[in-house]
């Protein structure tokens, strides 16, 4: 992984996330690509989520990523980390940045989960990117949806 950080320096990760649903709601999956600040892939994941909406899958990808990063690096190290999420869902990005109000009741617990997980990191930001800049995470969503693996979650 990475070398020891000089005292006071934050390690930065760029995390590409995507969530998708076929049917909305329908069979859903997430895609997560964790990279260092130079863009080198550290880990990538694609996983089925069961029946969800697109927005629930988008939130699910962010929650999954924050939990995985904490598991990979440990709580002490994550306290010094800066995480920059890149997502192609402008709607969810704006909700997470407080620009859009959350009006769907079932989205509240997902937003609160993200908010609570953010507390374990030095800084977490959410940026919207065009779909073509999020191809790897999108590929992982579709691979998970197309696979027979993970049927337990349906």
N, CA, C and O of each residue as an XYZ file, in Angstrom:
616
protein
N       0.843     -1.180      0.000
C       0.000      0.000      0.000
C       0.885      1.239      0.000
O       1.782      1.376     -0.833
N       0.626      2.129      0.934
C       1.387      3.376      0.927
C       2.450      3.360      2.017
O       2.398      2.589      2.975
N       3.405      4.240      1.822
C       4.491      4.374      2.799
C       4.019      5.223      3.961
O       2.966      5.858      3.894
N       4.795      5.232      5.016
C       4.449      6.045      6.190
C       4.370      7.511      5.788
O       5.179      7.997      4.997
N       3.394      8.200      6.340
C       3.211      9.616      6.033
C       4.035     10.461      6.986
O       4.149     10.130      8.166
N       4.618     11.562      6.486
C       5.266     12.495      7.396
C       4.229     13.048      8.374
O       3.053     13.171      8.032
N       4.657     13.373      9.565
C       3.738     13.881     10.590
C       2.966     15.079     10.060
O       3.543     15.969      9.435
N       1.667     15.101     10.307
C       0.844     16.233      9.912
C       0.338     16.176      8.484
O      -0.518     16.980      8.116
N       0.824     15.271      7.675
C       0.389     15.190      6.279
C      -0.805     14.256      6.150
O      -0.821     13.161      6.714
N      -1.794     14.701      5.405
C      -2.974     13.874      5.167
C      -2.759     13.025      3.921
O      -2.267     13.507      2.901
N      -3.131     11.767      4.022
C      -3.148     10.929      2.830
C      -4.461     11.194      2.119
O      -5.510     11.300      2.754
N      -4.400     11.302      0.790
C      -5.601     11.578      0.008
C      -5.929     10.381     -0.861
O      -5.053      9.773     -1.477
N      -7.206     10.059     -0.894
C      -7.697      9.016     -1.778
C      -8.773      9.620     -2.668
O      -9.533     10.491     -2.245
N      -8.823      9.147     -3.898
C      -9.897      9.503     -4.812
C     -10.716      8.237     -4.997
O     -10.180      7.187     -5.350
N     -12.014      8.342     -4.759
C     -12.887      7.177     -4.807
C     -13.997      7.437     -5.823
O     -14.775      8.382     -5.696
N     -14.045      6.573     -6.829
C     -15.093      6.644     -7.838
C     -16.190      5.673     -7.427
O     -15.926      4.490     -7.210
N     -17.419      6.166     -7.318
C     -18.533      5.301     -6.935
C     -19.655      5.423     -7.953
O     -19.853      6.463     -8.581
N     -20.373      4.328     -8.089
C     -21.550      4.322     -8.940
C     -22.529      3.318     -8.376
O     -22.138      2.299     -7.806
N     -23.787      3.612     -8.537
C     -24.848      2.689     -8.169
C     -25.832      2.643     -9.309
O     -26.088      3.654     -9.963
N     -26.380      1.478     -9.546
C     -27.330      1.348    -10.635
C     -28.431      0.379    -10.291
O     -28.252     -0.551     -9.504
N     -29.581      0.618    -10.905
C     -30.739     -0.234    -10.695
C     -31.383     -0.493    -12.046
O     -31.574      0.424    -12.845
N     -31.709     -1.729    -12.284
C     -32.420     -2.071    -13.516
C     -33.897     -2.210    -13.170
O     -34.350     -3.261    -12.716
N     -34.625     -1.148    -13.391
C     -36.042     -1.146    -13.081
C     -36.452      0.036    -12.228
O     -37.545      0.568    -12.423
N     -35.663      0.451    -11.336
C     -35.826      1.641    -10.490
C     -37.193      1.738     -9.797
O     -37.993      2.574    -10.217
N     -37.513      0.952     -8.778
C     -36.609     -0.028     -8.177
C     -36.534     -1.320     -8.984
O     -37.436     -1.682     -9.739
N     -35.421     -1.978     -8.782
C     -35.168     -3.246     -9.443
C     -33.861     -3.801     -8.939
O     -33.291     -3.278     -7.981
N     -33.374     -4.863     -9.573
C     -32.071     -5.408     -9.173
C     -31.019     -4.295     -9.231
O     -30.892     -3.596    -10.236
N     -30.273     -4.146     -8.144
C     -29.326     -3.033     -8.048
C     -27.941     -3.540     -7.656
O     -27.784     -4.630     -7.105
N     -26.945     -2.711     -7.959
C     -25.563     -3.047     -7.604
C     -24.777     -1.757     -7.426
O     -25.211     -0.672     -7.813
N     -23.599     -1.920     -6.822
C     -22.691     -0.794     -6.631
C     -21.353     -1.104     -7.282
O     -20.985     -2.262     -7.478
N     -20.641     -0.044     -7.609
C     -19.273     -0.139     -8.103
C     -18.432      0.885     -7.372
O     -18.833      2.041     -7.230
N     -17.258      0.462     -6.904
C     -16.365      1.339     -6.149
C     -14.938      1.112     -6.641
O     -14.470     -0.024     -6.715
N     -14.251      2.206     -6.977
C     -12.837      2.151     -7.348
C     -12.097      3.110     -6.426
O     -12.330      4.318     -6.457
N     -11.204      2.562     -5.605
C     -10.416      3.359     -4.657
C      -9.030      3.553     -5.261
O      -8.333      2.585     -5.564
N      -8.635      4.826     -5.436
C      -7.320      5.122     -6.002
C      -6.542      6.051     -5.069
O      -7.114      6.720     -4.208
N      -5.217      6.071     -5.265
C      -4.417      7.056     -4.541
C      -4.553      8.391     -5.270
O      -5.240      8.476     -6.288
N      -3.905      9.426     -4.757
C      -4.103     10.744     -5.374
C      -3.479     10.865     -6.759
O      -3.760     11.820     -7.483
N      -2.633      9.903     -7.134
C      -2.050      9.892     -8.480
C      -2.891      9.061     -9.451
O      -2.549      8.935    -10.627
N      -3.995      8.494     -8.949
C      -4.883      7.748     -9.818
C      -4.583      6.260     -9.927
O      -5.202      5.559    -10.727
N      -3.640      5.774     -9.130
C      -3.326      4.342     -9.154
C      -4.369      3.585     -8.343
O      -4.656      3.941     -7.200
N      -4.930      2.544     -8.936
C      -5.985      1.773     -8.275
C      -5.424      1.003     -7.088
O      -4.416      0.307     -7.205
N      -6.088      1.134     -5.949
C      -5.751      0.390     -4.737
C      -6.662     -0.833     -4.638
O      -6.192     -1.953     -4.434
N      -7.955     -0.610     -4.782
C      -8.948     -1.703     -4.717
C     -10.142     -1.314     -5.566
O     -10.425     -0.132     -5.761
N     -10.845     -2.333     -6.072
C     -12.121     -2.079     -6.732
C     -13.107     -3.176     -6.360
O     -12.737     -4.327     -6.127
N     -14.367     -2.782     -6.313
C     -15.428     -3.682     -5.864
C     -16.670     -3.495     -6.731
O     -16.973     -2.389     -7.180
N     -17.369     -4.580     -6.951
C     -18.683     -4.564     -7.572
C     -19.532     -5.560     -6.806
O     -19.125     -6.706     -6.614
N     -20.697     -5.137     -6.372
C     -21.496     -6.004     -5.516
C     -22.985     -5.750     -5.712
O     -23.421     -4.606     -5.849
N     -23.764     -6.839     -5.723
C     -25.219     -6.715     -5.808
C     -25.777     -6.193     -4.491
O     -25.226     -6.446     -3.420
N     -26.883     -5.459     -4.593
C     -27.525     -4.866     -3.417
C     -28.947     -5.369     -3.193
O     -29.586     -4.987     -2.213
N     -29.447     -6.212     -4.076
C     -30.846     -6.612     -3.992
C     -31.694     -5.618     -4.756
O     -31.204     -4.972     -5.682
N     -32.955     -5.484     -4.386
C     -33.862     -4.572     -5.077
C     -33.791     -3.194     -4.412
O     -34.111     -3.038     -3.234
N     -33.367     -2.212     -5.189
C     -33.197     -0.835     -4.715
C     -33.521      0.122     -5.858
O     -33.652     -0.291     -7.010
N     -33.647      1.406     -5.525
C     -33.740      2.449     -6.552
C     -32.323      2.855     -6.954
O     -31.350      2.477     -6.303
N     -32.221      3.635     -8.040
C     -30.907      4.148     -8.452
C     -30.266      4.970     -7.340
O     -29.083      4.802     -7.046
N     -31.038      5.853     -6.725
C     -30.481      6.721     -5.680
C     -30.033      5.915     -4.465
O     -28.990      6.204     -3.878
N     -30.812      4.912     -4.090
C     -30.398      4.051     -2.970
C     -29.091      3.339     -3.298
O     -28.233      3.188     -2.428
N     -28.935      2.903     -4.536
C     -27.699      2.234     -4.951
C     -26.519      3.205     -4.937
O     -25.407      2.827     -4.570
N     -26.761      4.462     -5.338
C     -25.694      5.479     -5.307
C     -25.221      5.709     -3.865
O     -24.020      5.732     -3.595
N     -26.166      5.877     -2.954
C     -25.819      6.023     -1.537
C     -25.121      4.762     -1.025
O     -24.142      4.841     -0.283
N     -25.632      3.611     -1.426
C     -25.033      2.332     -1.002
C     -23.570      2.235     -1.386
O     -22.763      1.699     -0.626
N     -23.218      2.749     -2.561
C     -21.827      2.711     -3.015
C     -20.936      3.586     -2.129
O     -19.818      3.194     -1.793
N     -21.426      4.764     -1.752
C     -20.649      5.663     -0.879
C     -20.469      5.031      0.504
O     -19.368      5.044      1.054
N     -21.540      4.483      1.059
C     -21.479      3.834      2.372
C     -20.511      2.659      2.343
O     -19.676      2.507      3.234
N     -20.630      1.830      1.311
C     -19.747      0.678      1.145
C     -18.288      1.135      1.100
O     -17.431      0.557      1.768
N     -18.008      2.181      0.305
C     -16.637      2.671      0.141
C     -16.061      3.183      1.462
O     -14.926      2.858      1.807
N     -16.828      3.975      2.195
C     -16.327      4.502      3.470
C     -16.024      3.375      4.455
O     -15.014      3.418      5.157
N     -16.892      2.372      4.507
C     -16.659      1.227      5.402
C     -15.437      0.425      4.960
O     -14.646     -0.008      5.798
N     -15.276      0.224      3.651
C     -14.127     -0.545      3.141
C     -12.810      0.177      3.418
O     -11.824     -0.446      3.811
N     -12.801      1.490      3.212
C     -11.570      2.261      3.451
C     -11.178      2.159      4.921
O     -10.003      1.975      5.241
N     -12.146      2.277      5.804
C     -11.877      2.154      7.239
C     -11.339      0.760      7.570
O     -10.417      0.626      8.374
N     -11.916     -0.281      6.949
C     -11.454     -1.650      7.180
C     -10.049     -1.866      6.612
O      -9.238     -2.564      7.221
N      -9.758     -1.277      5.460
C      -8.449     -1.442      4.817
C      -7.322     -0.736      5.566
O      -6.226     -1.277      5.715
N      -7.608      0.489      6.037
C      -6.553      1.322      6.599
C      -6.567      1.407      8.122
O      -5.547      1.744      8.723
N      -7.695      1.111      8.755
C      -7.791      1.204     10.210
C      -8.213      2.588     10.661
O      -7.958      3.587      9.989
N      -8.863      2.623     11.810
C      -9.468      3.863     12.311
C      -8.435      4.967     12.570
O      -8.699      6.133     12.279
N      -7.284      4.619     13.104
C      -6.273      5.653     13.406
C      -5.791      6.352     12.142
O      -5.646      7.574     12.118
N      -5.545      5.576     11.097
C      -5.046      6.158      9.847
C      -6.134      6.957      9.133
O      -5.856      8.002      8.545
N      -7.387      6.460      9.186
C      -8.450      7.179      8.474
C      -8.731      8.547      9.086
O      -9.221      9.439      8.393
N      -8.432      8.728     10.363
C      -8.629     10.032     11.000
C      -7.788     11.119     10.329
O      -8.098     12.304     10.451
N      -6.724     10.721      9.620
C      -5.825     11.669      8.956
C      -6.031     11.684      7.445
O      -5.281     12.346      6.728
N      -7.034     10.964      6.954
C      -7.218     10.832      5.507
C      -8.235     11.815      4.943
O      -9.222     12.178      5.583
N      -7.946     12.224      3.721
C      -8.880     13.039      2.945
C      -9.402     12.163      1.813
O      -8.627     11.588      1.049
N     -10.722     12.071      1.717
C     -11.349     11.244      0.697
C     -12.137     12.145     -0.242
O     -12.983     12.922      0.200
N     -11.856     12.040     -1.541
C     -12.575     12.814     -2.542
C     -13.395     11.847     -3.388
O     -12.853     11.104     -4.207
N     -14.705     11.867     -3.179
C     -15.603     11.012     -3.956
C     -15.904     11.665     -5.297
O     -16.159     12.867     -5.375
N     -15.870     10.861     -6.341
C     -16.249     11.281     -7.694
C     -17.441     10.413     -8.077
O     -17.342      9.187     -8.121
N     -18.574     11.066     -8.356
C     -19.816     10.341     -8.636
C     -20.482     10.933     -9.869
O     -20.389     12.134    -10.121
N     -21.160     10.074    -10.637
C     -21.855     10.616    -11.806
C     -23.324     10.927    -11.536
O     -24.045     11.336    -12.446
N     -23.772     10.740    -10.307
C     -25.134     11.142     -9.932
C     -25.089     12.557     -9.373
O     -24.720     12.773     -8.219
N     -25.469     13.518    -10.211
C     -25.466     14.910     -9.769
C     -26.445     15.109     -8.611
O     -26.173     15.868     -7.681
N     -27.588     14.418     -8.678
C     -28.617     14.539     -7.654
C     -28.090     14.122     -6.281
O     -28.230     14.868     -5.311
N     -27.487     12.940     -6.193
C     -26.972     12.451     -4.908
C     -25.783     13.286     -4.453
O     -25.644     13.556     -3.260
N     -24.926     13.697     -5.376
C     -23.792     14.565     -5.031
C     -24.306     15.846     -4.368
O     -23.784     16.269     -3.337
N     -25.323     16.451     -4.961
C     -25.857     17.702     -4.406
C     -26.554     17.472     -3.069
O     -26.510     18.343     -2.199
N     -27.196     16.315     -2.886
C     -27.778     16.012     -1.577
C     -26.675     15.880     -0.531
O     -26.786     16.438      0.560
N     -25.614     15.146     -0.858
C     -24.524     14.932      0.098
C     -23.770     16.224      0.418
O     -23.189     16.355      1.495
N     -23.781     17.170     -0.510
C     -23.145     18.473     -0.286
C     -24.088     19.489      0.338
O     -23.707     20.641      0.548
N     -25.329     19.071      0.640
C     -26.283     19.971      1.275
C     -26.910     20.987      0.341
O     -27.541     21.938      0.804
N     -26.750     20.807     -0.978
C     -27.329     21.748     -1.939
C     -28.778     21.397     -2.272
O     -29.567     22.278     -2.613
N     -29.128     20.123     -2.174
C     -30.504     19.671     -2.408
C     -31.052     19.102     -1.123
O     -30.359     18.399     -0.387
N     -32.295     19.413     -0.865
C     -33.013     18.897      0.285
C     -33.349     17.414      0.041
O     -33.606     17.007     -1.091
N     -33.342     16.637      1.095
C     -33.754     15.237      0.994
C     -35.239     15.190      1.320
O     -35.653     15.480      2.443
N     -36.026     14.822      0.329
C     -37.471     14.819      0.510
C     -38.051     13.422      0.643
O     -39.121     13.253      1.227
N     -37.361     12.414      0.112
C     -37.837     11.035      0.233
C     -37.448     10.486      1.596
O     -36.270     10.451      1.950
N     -38.440     10.061      2.350
C     -38.204      9.590      3.714
C     -37.201      8.435      3.782
O     -36.402      8.357      4.715
N     -37.247      7.540      2.792
C     -36.349      6.383      2.852
C     -34.881      6.744      2.578
O     -33.995      5.909      2.759
N     -34.623      7.987      2.144
C     -33.249      8.426      1.901
C     -32.593      8.977      3.174
O     -31.366      9.025      3.261
N     -33.393      9.391      4.157
C     -32.846      9.952      5.397
C     -31.839      9.023      6.076
O     -30.733      9.460      6.394
N     -32.190      7.745      6.309
C     -31.225      6.873      6.999
C     -29.914      6.701      6.224
O     -28.846      6.572      6.822
N     -30.003      6.700      4.889
C     -28.785      6.562      4.074
C     -27.909      7.804      4.212
O     -26.694      7.693      4.375
N     -28.522      8.987      4.147
C     -27.783     10.236      4.317
C     -27.127     10.281      5.697
O     -25.954     10.633      5.820
N     -27.883      9.924      6.729
C     -27.347      9.941      8.100
C     -26.202      8.947      8.262
O     -25.229      9.228      8.961
N     -26.314      7.792      7.620
C     -25.223      6.804      7.678
C     -23.953      7.377      7.062
O     -22.869      7.241      7.629
N     -24.085      8.019      5.897
C     -22.905      8.654      5.266
C     -22.345      9.720      6.202
O     -21.137      9.772      6.429
N     -23.215     10.568      6.746
C     -22.794     11.647      7.634
C     -22.004     11.098      8.826
O     -20.955     11.637      9.179
N     -22.506     10.036      9.438
C     -21.826      9.438     10.597
C     -20.494      8.796     10.205
O     -19.518      8.910     10.946
N     -20.440      8.133      9.068
C     -19.190      7.508      8.614
C     -18.124      8.562      8.295
O     -16.934      8.330      8.508
N     -18.558      9.724      7.782
C     -17.615     10.806      7.465
C     -16.824     11.246      8.688
O     -15.702     11.733      8.550
N     -17.384     11.083      9.875
C     -16.733     11.534     11.110
C     -15.425     10.794     11.391
O     -14.596     11.271     12.166
N     -15.240      9.636     10.769
C     -14.017      8.856     10.977
C     -12.859      9.303     10.091
O     -11.778      8.717     10.140
N     -13.079     10.341      9.280
C     -12.063     10.803      8.333
C     -11.768     12.287      8.571
O     -12.604     13.022      9.098
N     -10.562     12.714      8.171
C     -10.194     14.125      8.325
C     -11.079     15.005      7.443
O     -11.547     16.059      7.874
N     -11.303     14.563      6.206
C     -12.093     15.354      5.266
C     -12.694     14.424      4.218
O     -12.017     13.537      3.699
N     -13.971     14.636      3.915
C     -14.646     13.876      2.864
C     -15.377     14.876      1.983
O     -16.166     15.684      2.471
N     -15.109     14.818      0.674
C     -15.773     15.705     -0.271
C     -16.459     14.870     -1.347
O     -16.081     13.727     -1.606
N     -17.471     15.466     -1.964
C     -18.239     14.801     -3.010
C     -18.251     15.696     -4.240
O     -18.644     16.860     -4.167
N     -17.817     15.146     -5.373
C     -17.770     15.896     -6.625
C     -18.525     15.135     -7.704
O     -18.453     13.910     -7.795
N     -19.247     15.891     -8.515
C     -19.929     15.290     -9.654
C     -18.960     15.208    -10.829
O     -18.243     16.164    -11.124
N     -18.948     14.050    -11.499
C     -18.148     13.881    -12.720
C     -19.060     13.352    -13.819
O     -20.073     12.708    -13.546
N     -18.691     13.627    -15.043
C     -19.449     13.102    -16.175
C     -19.325     11.579    -16.205
O     -18.334     11.010    -15.747
N     -20.339     10.944    -16.748
C     -20.401      9.477    -16.786
C     -19.134      8.851    -17.385
O     -18.663      7.818    -16.909
N     -18.592      9.476    -18.420
C     -17.397      8.904    -19.065
C     -16.154      8.948    -18.163
O     -15.194      8.215    -18.398
N     -16.170      9.800    -17.141
C     -15.059      9.854    -16.176
C     -15.241      8.818    -15.065
O     -14.374      8.654    -14.206
N     -16.381      8.122    -15.094
C     -16.702      7.162    -14.045
C     -16.892      5.759    -14.635
O     -17.623      4.939    -14.080
N     -16.235      5.497    -15.754
C     -16.430      4.235    -16.489
C     -16.109      2.993    -15.674
O     -16.836      2.003    -15.744
N     -15.019      3.033    -14.896
C     -14.614      1.836    -14.151
C     -15.653      1.448    -13.101
O     -15.986      0.271    -12.963
N     -16.164      2.427    -12.364
C     -17.182      2.123    -11.360
C     -18.461      1.632    -12.046
O     -19.112      0.712    -11.551
N     -18.821      2.230    -13.162
C     -20.000      1.815    -13.924
C     -19.831      0.380    -14.438
O     -20.774     -0.410    -14.406
N     -18.637      0.052    -14.905
C     -18.342     -1.301    -15.386
C     -18.548     -2.313    -14.268
O     -19.087     -3.394    -14.504
N     -18.125     -1.974    -13.055
C     -18.266     -2.881    -11.910
C     -19.733     -3.084    -11.535
O     -20.130     -4.186    -11.158
N     -20.542     -2.025    -11.637
C     -21.982     -2.140    -11.377
C     -22.593     -3.145    -12.356
O     -23.307     -4.065    -11.957
N     -22.299     -2.951    -13.644
C     -22.890     -3.826    -14.661
C     -22.382     -5.257    -14.577
O     -23.135     -6.201    -14.814
N     -21.111     -5.421    -14.241
C     -20.572     -6.780    -14.079
C     -21.269     -7.495    -12.917
O     -21.582     -8.682    -13.010
N     -21.507     -6.769    -11.832
C     -22.199     -7.369    -10.678
C     -23.634     -7.731    -11.056
O     -24.119     -8.802    -10.693
N     -24.308     -6.849    -11.776
C     -25.693     -7.114    -12.165
C     -25.789     -8.277    -13.159
O     -26.760     -9.033    -13.149
N     -24.787     -8.408    -14.003
C     -24.793     -9.467    -15.018
C     -24.352    -10.821    -14.481
O     -24.583    -11.846    -15.123
N     -23.720    -10.836    -13.312
C     -23.187    -12.086    -12.776
C     -24.231    -12.851    -11.984
O     -25.222    -12.281    -11.526
N     -24.001    -14.141    -11.828
C     -24.859    -14.955    -10.964
C     -24.385    -14.874     -9.526
O     -25.109    -15.245     -8.602
N     -23.170    -14.389     -9.340
C     -22.589    -14.270     -8.006
C     -23.402    -13.256     -7.198
O     -23.885    -12.264     -7.743
N     -23.545    -13.507     -5.923
C     -24.223    -12.554     -5.052
C     -25.733    -12.719     -5.022
O     -26.442    -11.845     -4.523
N     -26.230    -13.822     -5.548
C     -27.686    -14.037     -5.572
C     -28.293    -14.065     -4.175
O     -29.489    -13.827     -4.005
N     -27.472    -14.355     -3.187
C     -27.944    -14.379     -1.799
C     -28.614    -13.068     -1.419
O     -29.530    -13.056     -0.597
N     -28.166    -11.963     -2.008
C     -28.619    -10.644     -1.599
C     -29.937    -10.259     -2.270
O     -30.493     -9.206     -1.955
N     -30.438    -11.067     -3.166
C     -31.686    -10.711     -3.847
C     -32.901    -11.178     -3.089
O     -34.028    -10.955     -3.531
